[in-house]
Each structure stands twice: as C-alpha cells, then as structure tokens.
Amino acid sequence: FTMTSGAKQLLSYESRPGKQRFYCSNCFSPIYVTTNNETEFLRVRTGLLDGDPQVEVTGHMWVCEKPSWVVIEDDKPIYIENYIGPSDPL
C-alpha cells in the first residue's frame, strides 16, 4: 500500500489498544486501519480508490452490514463481523 497524495492531511487515533484508524482531517472520511497484531494486513476503504486496486480478495468482513442486494458469489471466507483469524470463518 502506497499513498500517493494527501498524507499530510491524515489524522489518526487509536480506537482500541493496537488498532490505529487513519482519516481525512478535512472531511473526516475514514481512509485505512492498521493493527499491531496483523502487521501484513491493512484495511483500506475501497470507495476512496480511483481504479481497480488489482489485489486479490481473501475474504468478506462485516457481512452483517452489507446491503441485502449485494450477493457474495465466490468461495472466500465470510466473517459476519470482524476478521478473527484465518481459521475462524463462518
């Protein structure tokens, strides 16, 4: 993950121990989340991207919050809420 612009406008806060949330200081939109225990795992708000991020989807988190019209059509792990670990999908 590389931020190509706007990094100086980011603010962050620790929402719980070891979880850092980054957001825009102008409009307060959430940008991404990092955690101390998942150093190779970054949650990016994909609605902010201009194009195809060209990454492989590895699972679906917070499925309890998805709109009813969204259909998951692959066999990736489904997590009703937060990602808990590679061995804990629904």
Secondary structure, DSSP 8 states (H G I E B T S, - for coil): ----S-GGGEEEEEEETTEEEEEETTT--EEEEEETT-TT-EEE-GGG-SS--------B--GGGS-TT----S-S-B-SSS---TT---
